[in-house]
Amino acid sequence: MGSARLRRGFAAQTGGVMVDVVSSFWDRVDTALAERDTQGLRRSLKARSAETGILDLSNNDYLRLSQHPAVIAAGQQALAKWGASATASPLISGYTAVHAELEQKLAAWAGFECGLVWNSGYAANQSVLGRLPQKGDIVLADRLIHASMVEGVLRSGARLQRYRHLDVDHLAELLAQHADGERTVFVVTESVFSMDGDYPDLNAMAELKARYGFVWIVDEAHAVGWYGERGSGLVEETGVTVDVDVFVGTLGKGLGSMGAFTLFRKASLRDYLINFGGEFIYSTYLAPASAAAAIAAVDVAQSMSAERAQWRQRSREVRAAIAAPDGDSPILPVVIGDANATMRAAESLLGKGFKVGAVRPPTVPANSSRLRISLSTKLSDSDLTRLVESLEEAQS
């Protein structure tokens, strides 16, 4: 009560200035939301139930490992042994033998010296790109890299320059401009891009690295499990592992668990982030059960070489059937353009038993709102036929 009287007294003494300022804040919030409504871009949360009878083609559980019996069993066993939480930040006592085992397995799987596990891919990218580049450095990044990567670079104080999406020639031009050797140059790309499902020519980028000597960071979030003889991603598939300095991957997409990881060409980068990466240092660590589930998921993913070839062929077939861009990744964009029309199409598909992502700006560029379809191992031939018919109706 005393503090409330003080606030009222202060507001009276200042002619209501404080009240006006607070009122201005709420007006700003309401105006921003109203603008999103007008543009058809307002987001909202909708809880899903465990059993819906809907074929979910919106999530990133491409291999459906989140439902694999071995993955579930590993998580349950770790839950019984370690409990439901890591209980502390990793540098206190949250880093367990399970986390260490996962790091070692991931590094060996993908062919890197060492690794580090994170609570999320967003945290990993924020720390890697917010801490490794520094003021005075140059970061050359694909135009369509993920928001977590952009925000990390901007926080670093390094100079960010974007090259045209997948345009290796444009990247080469920018590298030539910064070939004086006076500043450290970083090159940043995703392997499979999260909204378009396409990917760069990693071999051509490796050739540029041999010529110009930059630090190469590749985000493999949407390629892990889908590409490579062992399933570790597109870096493995294209044979450029020895050229990549930092590999960023996720445990919560193709591997069906939770969290993320970074793999390093040199152990000093791991030590640097352990000492200076606030996202790693100051958060209660990933639950051991999630780490244990991911270990089992890696084992399962490595055994799926034959299935990977089948999934990629199915991707080509689905793309041809729905007139999506050519490719073989698990992400298929159907660009509609208008945000409201995209939402209506998604609702139409939901009514026919298909849940797909409806992605609007600012996640994607203006006038490129789209349906984002994630391939599922549950997608049968009859499901595909119905999906094609439903898409045609949804866009008519």
C-alpha positions in Angstrom: 0.0 0.0 0.0 2.8 2.4 0.8 4.4 2.0 -2.6 1.1 2.5 -4.3 0.5 5.8 -2.4 4.0 6.9 -3.4 3.3 6.2 -7.1 0.0 8.1 -6.9 1.6 11.0 -5.0 4.5 11.1 -7.6 2.0 11.1 -10.5 0.1 13.9 -8.9 3.2 16.0 -8.3 4.3 15.6 -11.9 1.0 16.4 -13.4 0.2 12.8 -14.4 3.3 12.4 -16.5 4.0 8.9 -15.3 0.4 7.8 -16.0 0.7 9.3 -19.5 3.9 7.4 -20.1 2.4 4.1 -19.0 -0.7 4.7 -21.0 1.5 5.4 -24.0 3.1 2.0 -23.5 -0.2 0.1 -23.7 -1.3 2.1 -26.7 1.9 1.1 -28.4 1.3 -2.6 -27.7 -2.3 -2.4 -28.9 -1.4 -0.5 -32.1 1.3 -3.0 -33.0 -1.1 -5.9 -32.6 -3.8 -4.1 -34.5 -1.4 -3.6 -37.4 -0.7 -7.3 -37.4 -4.4 -8.0 -37.6 -4.9 -5.6 -40.5 -2.0 -7.3 -42.4 -3.3 -10.8 -41.7 0.0 -11.5 -39.8 -1.1 -11.8 -36.1 0.2 -15.0 -34.5 -1.6 -17.0 -31.8 -1.0 -20.2 -29.8 -3.2 -23.2 -30.4 -2.6 -26.3 -28.2 -2.8 -29.6 -30.0 -3.9 -32.8 -28.4 -2.0 -36.1 -28.4 -4.7 -37.8 -30.5 -6.2 -35.7 -33.3 -6.8 -38.0 -36.2 -5.0 -35.4 -38.4 -2.0 -36.2 -40.5 0.5 -33.7 -39.3 2.7 -32.4 -42.2 3.7 -29.3 -40.3 6.3 -30.5 -37.8 10.0 -31.3 -38.2 10.0 -34.8 -36.9 10.8 -36.0 -40.5 12.0 -39.5 -39.5 9.3 -39.9 -36.8 12.0 -40.8 -34.3 10.1 -39.0 -31.6 7.8 -42.0 -31.7 10.4 -44.7 -32.2 10.3 -47.4 -29.4 14.0 -47.4 -28.9 14.1 -43.6 -28.5 11.2 -43.5 -26.1 12.7 -46.4 -24.0 16.1 -44.6 -23.7 14.4 -41.5 -22.5 12.3 -43.4 -20.0 15.4 -45.2 -18.6 17.3 -41.9 -18.2 14.2 -40.3 -16.6 14.2 -43.1 -14.0 18.0 -42.8 -13.4 18.5 -39.0 -13.5 15.1 -37.5 -12.8 13.1 -35.0 -14.9 15.7 -32.2 -14.9 19.4 -31.5 -15.1 18.8 -29.4 -12.0 21.6 -26.9 -12.6 23.5 -25.1 -15.3 26.2 -27.2 -17.0 29.2 -25.6 -15.3 27.7 -26.2 -11.9 26.4 -29.8 -12.0 24.0 -30.0 -14.9 26.5 -31.5 -17.2 26.1 -35.3 -16.8 27.7 -38.4 -18.1 24.8 -38.7 -20.5 25.5 -35.3 -22.0 29.2 -36.2 -22.4 28.3 -39.5 -24.1 26.0 -37.6 -26.5 28.7 -35.1 -27.4 31.2 -37.9 -28.2 28.6 -39.8 -30.3 27.6 -36.8 -32.3 31.2 -35.8 -33.0 32.2 -39.3 -34.1 29.0 -39.6 -36.2 29.6 -36.5 -38.2 33.4 -36.6 -38.3 34.4 -33.7 -36.0 36.9 -33.4 -33.2 34.4 -32.5 -30.5 31.0 -31.1 -29.7 28.8 -29.2 -27.3 25.1 -29.7 -26.4 22.7 -26.8 -26.1 19.2 -26.2 -24.8 18.0 -25.1 -28.3 19.1 -24.4 -31.8 18.3 -20.7 -31.2 20.6 -20.6 -28.2 23.4 -22.4 -30.1 23.2 -19.9 -33.1 22.9 -16.9 -30.8 26.1 -17.9 -29.0 28.2 -19.2 -32.0 27.4 -16.1 -34.1 27.2 -13.7 -31.3 30.5 -14.7 -29.7 32.9 -16.0 -32.4 32.7 -13.0 -34.8 33.7 -9.8 -33.2 33.7 -6.1 -34.0 35.9 -5.5 -37.0 35.2 -8.9 -38.5 33.1 -9.5 -41.7 30.3 -12.0 -41.8 29.1 -13.0 -45.3 25.7 -14.8 -45.0 23.1 -16.2 -47.3 20.2 -13.8 -47.7 17.7 -16.3 -46.2 19.6 -17.6 -43.1 17.5 -18.2 -40.0 16.6 -15.3 -37.7 18.6 -16.9 -34.9 21.7 -16.6 -37.0 21.0 -13.0 -38.1 20.4 -11.8 -34.6 23.5 -13.5 -33.3 25.6 -11.8 -36.0 24.0 -8.4 -35.3 24.8 -8.8 -31.6 28.4 -9.6 -32.2 29.2 -6.2 -33.6 30.8 -7.7 -36.7 29.8 -6.3 -40.1 27.1 -8.4 -41.8 26.8 -8.6 -45.6 24.3 -10.8 -47.3 24.9 -12.5 -50.6 22.0 -13.5 -52.9 20.3 -16.7 -51.9 22.4 -19.8 -53.0 24.4 -17.5 -55.3 28.0 -18.8 -54.9 29.2 -16.4 -57.6 28.0 -13.4 -55.6 29.7 -14.9 -52.5 32.9 -15.1 -54.5 32.6 -11.4 -55.5 32.3 -10.4 -51.8 35.1 -12.6 -50.7 37.4 -11.1 -53.4 36.5 -7.6 -52.0 37.7 -8.7 -48.5 40.8 -10.6 -49.6 43.2 -8.1 -48.1 43.7 -10.3 -45.0 43.2 -7.4 -42.6 39.9 -8.8 -41.1 38.6 -12.2 -40.2 35.9 -13.3 -42.6 33.1 -15.7 -41.7 30.8 -17.4 -44.2 27.4 -18.5 -42.8 24.8 -20.7 -44.5 22.2 -23.3 -43.8 22.5 -26.6 -45.6 18.8 -27.2 -46.1 16.9 -23.9 -45.8 14.0 -24.1 -43.4 11.4 -22.3 -45.4 12.4 -23.2 -49.0 13.8 -26.7 -48.6 16.6 -25.9 -51.0 20.4 -26.0 -50.4 23.6 -24.5 -51.6 26.4 -26.0 -53.6 28.6 -26.9 -50.6 31.4 -28.2 -52.8 31.7 -24.9 -54.6 31.7 -23.1 -51.2 34.5 -25.5 -50.1 36.5 -24.5 -53.1 36.1 -20.8 -52.2 37.3 -21.6 -48.7 40.5 -23.2 -50.1 41.0 -20.0 -52.1 40.1 -17.3 -49.5 40.5 -19.0 -46.1 37.4 -18.0 -44.2 35.8 -19.4 -41.1 32.9 -21.6 -42.3 29.7 -22.1 -40.2 27.0 -24.4 -41.5 23.6 -24.9 -39.9 22.5 -28.5 -40.6 19.3 -28.3 -38.6 17.0 -29.6 -41.4 19.5 -32.0 -43.0 20.4 -34.1 -40.0 19.0 -37.6 -40.4 17.9 -37.0 -44.0 21.3 -36.9 -45.9 24.5 -38.8 -45.8 25.4 -42.5 -45.7 25.4 -42.4 -41.9 22.7 -39.8 -41.8 24.6 -36.9 -40.2 23.6 -34.4 -42.9 24.4 -32.7 -46.2 28.0 -31.9 -45.1 28.7 -35.6 -45.0 26.7 -36.2 -48.2 28.8 -33.8 -50.2 32.1 -34.7 -48.6 33.1 -31.3 -47.2 33.4 -32.3 -43.5 37.1 -31.4 -43.4 36.3 -27.8 -44.6 33.6 -26.9 -42.1 34.8 -25.2 -38.9 31.5 -25.1 -37.0 28.6 -27.5 -37.6 25.3 -26.5 -36.0 22.7 -29.3 -35.6 19.5 -29.9 -33.8 18.2 -32.8 -31.7 14.6 -31.8 -31.9 13.9 -32.3 -35.7 15.2 -35.3 -37.5 16.4 -36.9 -34.3 13.1 -36.6 -32.6 14.4 -35.4 -29.2 15.0 -31.9 -27.8 17.9 -29.5 -27.8 20.8 -28.8 -30.2 24.5 -29.3 -30.7 27.5 -27.7 -32.2 30.5 -29.7 -33.6 33.9 -28.1 -34.0 36.9 -28.7 -36.2 39.2 -27.5 -33.3 38.6 -28.1 -29.6 39.6 -24.5 -28.8 36.3 -23.3 -30.1 34.4 -25.5 -27.7 36.5 -24.2 -24.8 35.9 -20.6 -25.9 32.1 -21.0 -25.9 32.2 -22.8 -22.6 34.0 -19.8 -21.2 32.2 -16.9 -23.0 28.8 -18.3 -24.3 26.2 -16.9 -21.9 23.5 -19.0 -23.5 25.4 -22.1 -22.4 26.7 -20.8 -19.1 23.7 -19.3 -17.4 20.8 -21.7 -18.2 19.7 -24.9 -16.4 20.9 -27.6 -18.8 19.0 -29.8 -21.1 17.3 -32.7 -19.3 19.4 -35.9 -19.3 16.3 -37.8 -20.6 16.4 -35.7 -23.8 20.1 -36.4 -24.2 19.6 -40.1 -23.7 16.8 -40.1 -26.3 19.0 -38.4 -28.8 21.8 -41.0 -28.3 19.3 -43.7 -29.2 18.0 -41.6 -32.1 21.5 -41.3 -33.6 21.9 -45.1 -33.5 18.6 -45.6 -35.2 19.3 -42.9 -37.8 22.6 -44.5 -38.7 20.9 -47.7 -39.6 18.5 -46.0 -42.1 20.7 -45.7 -45.2 18.2 -47.6 -47.5 15.2 -45.6 -46.1 17.0 -42.3 -46.8 17.2 -43.1 -50.5 13.5 -43.9 -50.5 12.5 -40.7 -48.6 14.4 -38.6 -51.0 12.8 -40.2 -54.0 9.4 -39.7 -52.4 10.3 -36.0 -52.0 10.9 -35.8 -55.7 7.6 -37.5 -56.5 5.6 -35.3 -54.1 7.2 -32.1 -55.5 6.3 -33.1 -59.0 2.7 -33.9 -58.0 2.1 -30.5 -56.3 4.2 -28.4 -58.6 6.7 -27.5 -55.8 10.3 -26.5 -56.7 12.6 -29.4 -57.6 14.7 -31.0 -54.9 14.8 -34.0 -52.5 14.7 -32.4 -49.0 11.9 -33.0 -46.5 10.6 -29.4 -46.8 8.2 -28.5 -49.6 7.0 -24.9 -50.0 3.8 -24.0 -51.7 4.1 -20.2 -52.2 0.7 -18.5 -52.3 1.8 -14.9 -51.7 -1.1 -13.3 -49.8 -1.1 -13.9 -46.1 -4.9 -14.2 -45.7 -5.2 -16.5 -48.6 -2.4 -18.7 -47.2 -4.3 -19.0 -43.9 -7.5 -19.9 -45.7 -5.8 -22.6 -47.6 -4.3 -24.0 -44.4 -7.7 -24.1 -42.8 -9.1 -25.8 -45.8 -6.5 -28.5 -45.7 -7.0 -29.0 -41.9 -10.7 -29.6 -42.6 -9.6 -32.4 -45.0 -7.3 -34.0 -42.4 -4.0 -32.4 -43.2 -2.1 -30.0 -40.9 0.5 -28.0 -42.7 2.5 -24.9 -41.7 1.1 -21.5 -42.8 4.2 -19.3 -42.8 3.8 -15.5 -43.2 6.1 -12.4 -43.0 8.3 -11.6 -41.2 9.4 -15.3 -41.1 9.5 -15.2 -44.9 9.9 -12.2 -47.3 6.9 -9.9 -48.0 4.4 -11.3 -50.5 5.8 -14.8 -50.2 3.4 -16.4 -47.6 3.3 -20.1 -48.1 2.2 -23.5 -47.0 5.1 -25.4 -45.6 4.8 -29.1 -46.0 7.1 -31.4 -44.1 7.3 -34.9 -45.4 6.4 -37.7 -43.0 7.3 -41.4 -43.1 3.6 -41.9 -42.4 2.6 -40.4 -45.8 1.2 -43.3 -47.8 0.4 -43.4 -51.5 -3.3 -42.9 -50.8 -2.5 -40.0 -48.4 -0.5 -38.4 -51.2 -3.4 -38.7 -53.6 -5.7 -37.0 -51.2 -3.1 -34.3 -50.4 -2.7 -33.4 -54.0 -6.5 -33.2 -54.5 -7.0 -31.2 -51.3 -4.2 -28.7 -52.2 -5.9 -28.1 -55.6 -9.2 -27.4 -53.9 -7.6 -25.2 -51.1 -6.0 -22.9 -53.7 -9.0 -22.7 -56.1 
